[in-house]
Amino acid sequence: MQDHHPSSDRAARIAILLAAMSTEDQHLALAAVERYATHAPHGGPLTWLLGIHYTEVGAGYAGCTVDVDRAHHNPAGIAHGALAYALLDSAMGAAFYHALERPLGCATLELKVNYVRPMAQGRMSASARLIERTSRFGILTGRVVDAEDNLVALAQGTFAIIQPK
């Protein structure tokens, strides 16, 4: 009877997938795996895949960063707008979540983003603040800046308060 080792099966599958890619795509795939391997405890699989890291989290405020690289680019060679959106949604959601009493949770109802300038590389940082809270929702603002503190995107969002089931 042959030994079956799931980890060796995964390694073989990964090797086959990587071998089928161009050298450049191999580098991008490995960068994604490295981001996953070094993820912070906050967030979830999407933020880990994107490389989002939380720099501060408290009741009504939060900050997070991402280092923009080619894996985040759109066909025009700049960071895809979804990256700034995800960064803002992550910071704003964390700011509101940490302002709620447990066991309450939250979910994004609406998020409007104004994109001010593109980014091709470097560190993108988001900060978020809770502006108003009612018994049913919260309104937050967020901003994304580059490493030189130039505004990249500005947002306002409404987040619902979720009752546990």
Secondary structure, DSSP 8 states (H G I E B T S, - for coil): -----HHHHHHHHHHHHHHTS-HHHHHHHHHHHHHHHT--SSS-HHHHHHT-EEEEEETTEEEEEEEE-GGGB-TTSSB-HHHHHHHHHHHHHHHHHTTS-TT-EEEEEEEEEEE-S--SSEEEEEEEEEEEE-SSEEEEEEEEE-TT--EEEEEEEEEEEE---
